[in-house]
Amino acid sequence: MSSPTPTELSLEEPGLALSIMATDEALRDPAGIFQERMVKITCDLCPQDDERGILYVSQDLECVAHQNCLLYSSGLVESEGNHPCLNEEDRNFDVKLVNEEISRGKRLKCSFCLRKGATVGCDIKKCPKNYHFFCARQDHAILKADDSIGIYRVFCQKHATGSSNLDLLKKMKKAGLIENLFEALLEDLDGIHSKINDTTTSEKELQEIATSLFDCAIFKKTLKKLSTETVIKKLQREQVQLQRKIEVLQGIRERMPLPQEDSIKHSAGP
């Protein structure tokens, strides 16, 4: 394999991924045995000497990282285009950007091991959880990879279900099932509406309906819309207008008394 340029990370030869020896011929003794200049290679994105997985190494050996640590780090993307020193299946990362990501990680504490260097964040923007890649796996976070478009995401346990639901919704959309879904929802809501208005509905049934509605985020959001200051003021204005109408009608009745019901019947005859 040709030597990579200093600006790229390359995959080391098989068998040398975890430890590397100096390859300068001047360091060999006549028997061909390497002298003591042996360099231990460890990932700069891991909290300790974790030797699992493929390691990528810069030419000067100053920047080393696991493939998965690079792929799942929130602030990194693969470099575009092919590098002459890399095979088609190899990844291509810019060393400068990798070093910047390592520096960023020094300010972030891992939610699992509590050590610094956590560059793998939960994909939900408001979620504060950050991990080292292998810590994310130990904490049972969900890994989502789409190699075809180069997207690698991590979801903490709390948001793992939400990500699965999103994937399901996307599949339903792709299959053309969204219209069917909303038709079924409207049918269920119409049934709930009828049951609430039905005087024969039991307390137990009403309790079940109330529980299912108030557990629904959309229902709560709708309630908030109904109780906004704008809606309240609108109803208050309508209430004032209604009161004025009542007062006008009462005034008309006082000035122009309507015939009594008995008088109408009497004048109409038997």
Buried (B, 14 or more C-beta within 10 A) or exposed (E): EEEBEEBBBBBBEEEEBBBBBBEEEEEBEEEEEEEEEEEEBBBBBBBEEBBEBBBBBBBEEEBBBBBBBBBBBBBBBBBEEEBEBBEEEBBBBBBEBBBEBBEBBEEBBBBBBEBBBBBBBBBBEEBEBBBBBBBBBEBEBBBBEEEEEEEBBBBBEEBBEEBEEEEEEEEEEEEEEEEEEEEEEEEEEEEEEEBEEEEEEEEEEEEEBEEEBEEEEEEEEEEEEEEEEEEEEEEEEEEEEEEEEEEEEEEEEEEEEEEEEEEEEEEEEE
